[in-house]
Amino acid sequence: MTTPIRRIAVPLAVASLPLACGPISDSQNTTETVVETETIGDTTVVRTVSGSVWGGDATLVPEVSIGELDGAEEYLFGSVSAIAVDDDHNVYVLDRQARHVRVFDSEGTYVKTLGRYGEGPGEFKVPIGLAISNGRLLVRDPANGRVQLFGLETGENEEWRYLPSERFWSTPLYRDDQGRIYVDISEIERRFIVMDSDGTPIDTISAPEAPADFDDDKYGMSTAGESGDRWMSVGATVPFSPGWYRTVHPTGHFMSALSTAYRINLERDSGVLRIERNHTPVAVADDERDRHEQRIVNTMREVDADWNWDGAAIPDHKPPFRGLSAGSDGRIWVSLWTEAQQVANEDHDPANPESSPFTWVEPLRYDVFEADGTYLGAVVPPEGFSLSAPPVFGRSFVWAVERGNLDVQRVVRYRIALPGS
């Protein structure tokens, strides 16, 4: 059964946001937000037609930065792949290159190091993903087939075993509001082992599948051949092609979306919440398309000199979004495709005809929704904000990796500054 669409124009005041560093009063200006709601079977659709609660773009203001080019070894990062933050704003940084976790207090001062390479207690082979649960730090280590645990206060460690595991990508270690842990164990099917807060396996579940009419294969290309004294295969994805995105929400339900339209599904006990928003597609510039295409052709022909483009054409417009994340407070962060900007290529070699004097960069931008579908507004990260480790989204703060001069990695705590704050 389908109910008629209800359109509601609501003047919403932007309320004060309490922050750990002290109260900062945000703008009290009001903005009219036009929202349509509709019920289709067990699906509730919340569609933002115009406006936002915040009434403008929020920014991220850096407050704490951890990481140095020259300094003590504890502040030098090789390859940060995961971050976790506890209730006291202590931050836990997984360095995949060093294969250990470094702990820093809320001001960014080094406290201690947890773990090392190996197979014994408190050791990792391929550490991937962090979570905080019940006063413990959890580290997923699929190569050892276990989750390694460290007591935040005691430092004591234990392990939760699980088998089998096929997945070695940097998938986050998800935790829901009830303390249950979701361990991604399947590369293709996206299956998860669900563990209770004491490590007892209680279920094995599969993430939602893409719609039957979505053919992801047509956006992929590959070739193989000899390169020097080796046989190599190489693949590529058609730039700006749509994708199927899935993640675990703190409620313990899946959130999923196909980026052919601005439509996000959040499963709930009572059905599905579908979040929609009016969206103006971003055009792909001709030079941008040509550069992406030439880069792929050059890469493929390093392996197969006769290779020609055999995938779908690069679209004229970019999809609405390119990723989904859930904040620790249940808010939904949607990473958007944006209009590309030409920037100078610092590595340009004039003697190399294949080296371009510029490159294309899409500035990062997020749409942020409450878990009930209310559109809050957009957040614009600063230059250098990196996705090399999944950011940690809180209600007032965002922790993320920042890449600076000479590609130095820093872990930064940003305060979410609303318009007018």
Secondary structure by P-SEA (a helix, b strand, c coil): ccccbbbbbcccccccccccccccccccbbbbbbbbbbbcccbbbbbbcccccccbbbbbbbcbbbbbcccccccccccccccccccccbbbbbcccccbbbbbccccccccccccccccccccccccbbbbcccbbbbbbccccbbbbbcccccbbbbbbbccccccccccccccccbbbbbbcccccbbbbbbccccccccccccccccccccccccccccccccccccccccccccccbbbbbbbccccccccccccccbbbbbcccbbbbbbbbbbbbbbcaaaaaaaaaaaaaaaaacccccccccccccccccccccccccccbbbbbbbbcbbbbbbcccccccccccccbbbbbbbbbbbbcccccccbbbbbccccccccbbbbcccbbbbbbbcccbbbbbbbbccccccc
